C-alpha cells in the first residue's frame, strides 16, 4: 500500500521524515482523541461552498452546525437536503483530524453526499458507478477526497475506522480518485 510519504508533500512538509508504515491506522488512537471537540472543514466543489464548523462538543451534537453540514452534503443536482447519519460525520471528522496530526491540513472535498433517488438513477443511466440501493439516498454515504492524499492511503485510513463500507475509486489526473465512505455493513470494493 502506498504511504503518505510516497505522495507530494503538502506545503510546509517538504523534507519531512518518512512516516512509519502504520501511520494511517485509526485503531492506534486513544480515547482522548474521540473526546475532543469536533470541527469539520469541508469544501463542496460542485457548489463552491466552504465551511469550517464545530459540530460536536462535550458529548453533544451542536444542532445548528449539524444542520449546516447536512445542507452542505445535500443533493446539489436535485437541490434537496436530507438528514445525514451522525456516524458518517464522525468518520469524516476522524479522518480529517487524524491526518492533521501529520501536517495534512486540507479540507475534505465532498464530491457526493445525499442523493435523491432521481439523481442516483440519472448517475446510473450516465454510466457512473451508483448502486441501485445506494446509501447516499438515505444520508449514510459520502464520496470524499483530501488534497495531497491518494485514494489508496485515504481509503486505508477510512477502512481502519471499521465503521462501514469503503469504496476505492481510482482515476488518473491531477485530482486523482476518491473514496466512498458509508455507515452500512463493513465491506470494501474497487470501482
C-alpha positions in Angstrom: 0.0 0.0 0.0 1.4 3.4 -0.9 2.2 5.6 2.1 1.7 9.2 2.6 5.4 9.7 2.3 5.2 8.5 -1.3 2.9 11.4 -2.2 3.8 15.0 -2.8 4.3 16.8 0.5 1.8 19.4 1.5 3.1 22.9 1.9 5.3 23.1 4.9 6.2 19.4 4.9 9.0 19.4 2.3 11.9 17.3 3.5 9.9 15.8 6.4 10.9 12.5 7.7 9.2 9.5 6.2 6.3 8.3 8.5 6.2 4.8 9.8 4.2 2.3 7.6 1.3 2.2 10.1 0.8 5.9 10.4 -2.7 5.8 9.0 -4.2 3.1 11.2 -7.0 4.7 13.3 -7.0 1.7 15.7 -3.9 3.2 17.2 -6.0 6.2 18.5 -6.5 6.6 22.2 -9.8 7.5 23.9 -8.7 11.1 24.4 -8.8 11.6 20.6 -12.5 10.8 20.5 -13.4 13.1 23.4 -12.0 16.2 21.7 -14.4 18.8 20.2 -15.1 18.1 16.5 -14.6 20.7 13.9 -15.1 19.6 10.3 -13.6 21.6 7.4 -15.2 20.9 4.1 -15.4 22.1 0.5 -18.1 21.2 -2.0 -16.5 21.6 -5.4 -19.9 21.5 -7.3 -21.4 24.4 -5.4 -18.2 26.3 -4.4 -19.2 26.2 -0.7 -16.6 26.0 2.0 -17.3 25.6 5.7 -15.4 25.0 8.9 -17.9 24.0 11.6 -17.6 23.0 15.2 -20.4 20.4 15.2 -19.7 18.3 18.4 -18.5 19.3 21.8 -18.7 17.8 25.3 -20.5 14.7 24.0 -23.3 16.7 22.3 -24.0 17.5 18.6 -24.4 21.2 18.0 -27.7 21.2 16.2 -27.2 24.4 14.1 -23.8 23.2 12.8 -25.2 19.7 12.2 -27.9 21.2 10.1 -25.4 23.3 8.2 -23.3 20.2 7.4 -26.4 18.3 6.3 -27.1 21.3 3.9 -23.6 21.2 2.5 -23.9 17.4 1.9 -27.3 17.9 0.1 -28.0 16.7 -3.4 -26.7 19.7 -5.3 -28.4 18.4 -8.5 -31.8 17.7 -7.0 -31.4 20.7 -4.6 -32.7 18.6 -1.7 -31.4 18.4 1.8 -31.6 15.3 3.9 -30.5 14.4 7.5 -27.1 12.8 7.4 -26.2 9.9 9.7 -24.1 11.5 12.6 -21.9 8.4 12.4 -20.8 9.4 8.9 -19.8 12.8 10.3 -17.8 11.0 13.0 -15.9 9.1 10.3 -15.3 12.2 8.2 -14.1 14.2 11.2 -11.9 11.3 12.5 -10.3 11.0 9.0 -9.6 14.7 8.8 -8.4 15.1 12.4 -6.2 12.0 12.1 -4.3 13.3 9.1 -4.0 16.8 10.6 -1.8 15.3 13.3 0.7 14.6 10.5 0.6 18.1 8.8 -2.1 17.4 6.2 -4.4 20.3 6.9 -6.7 20.3 3.9 -10.5 20.5 3.9 -12.4 17.3 3.0 -13.7 17.6 -0.5 -17.3 16.3 -0.6 -17.9 15.1 -4.1 -21.2 13.5 -3.3 -23.3 13.3 -0.2 -27.1 12.8 -0.1 -28.6 11.9 -3.4 -32.3 11.9 -4.3 -33.4 8.6 -5.9 -33.9 10.5 -9.2 -30.3 11.9 -9.0 -29.0 8.4 -8.2 -30.9 7.0 -11.2 -29.5 9.7 -13.5 -26.0 8.8 -12.5 -26.7 5.1 -13.2 -28.1 6.0 -16.6 -25.0 8.1 -17.4 -22.8 5.1 -16.6 -21.5 6.5 -13.3 -21.0 3.8 -10.6 -24.1 4.2 -8.3 -25.7 1.3 -6.6 -29.5 0.8 -7.0 -30.0 0.8 -3.2 -27.2 3.4 -2.6 -26.7 4.5 1.0 -26.3 8.0 -0.5 -30.1 8.0 -0.9 -30.6 7.7 2.9 -27.9 10.1 4.1 -25.5 7.4 5.1 -22.7 7.8 2.5 -20.3 10.4 1.1 -17.7 10.4 -1.7 -14.6 12.3 -0.4 -11.1 13.3 -1.3 -8.3 15.1 0.5 -5.7 17.1 -1.4 -2.2 15.5 -1.3 -3.5 12.2 -0.1 -4.1 9.5 -2.7 -7.2 7.3 -2.7 -5.3 4.2 -1.5 -4.0 5.9 1.6 -7.2 7.8 2.3 -9.3 4.6 1.9 -7.0 2.6 4.1 -7.5 5.2 6.8 -11.3 5.3 6.4 -11.3 1.4 6.4 -9.3 1.4 9.7 -12.2 3.1 11.5 -14.3 0.0 10.9 -17.5 2.0 10.7 -18.9 0.8 7.4 -18.2 0.4 3.8 -15.3 1.8 1.9 -15.1 2.0 -1.9 -11.9 2.9 -3.7 -12.4 4.8 -7.0 -9.1 5.3 -8.8 -8.9 7.9 -11.6 -5.9 9.3 -13.5 -5.3 13.1 -13.5 -4.3 15.8 -11.1 -7.3 15.4 -8.8 -7.0 11.6 -8.8 -9.6 9.3 -7.4 -11.9 9.4 -4.4 -13.2 7.3 -1.6 -16.8 6.3 -0.9 -17.4 6.1 2.9 -20.7 4.8 4.4 -22.2 3.7 7.7 -23.5 0.4 6.3 -22.0 -3.1 6.7 -18.3 -3.3 6.8 -17.1 -4.1 3.3 -14.6 -3.0 0.7 -14.7 -2.7 -3.1 -12.9 -1.1 -6.0 -14.8 0.8 -8.7 
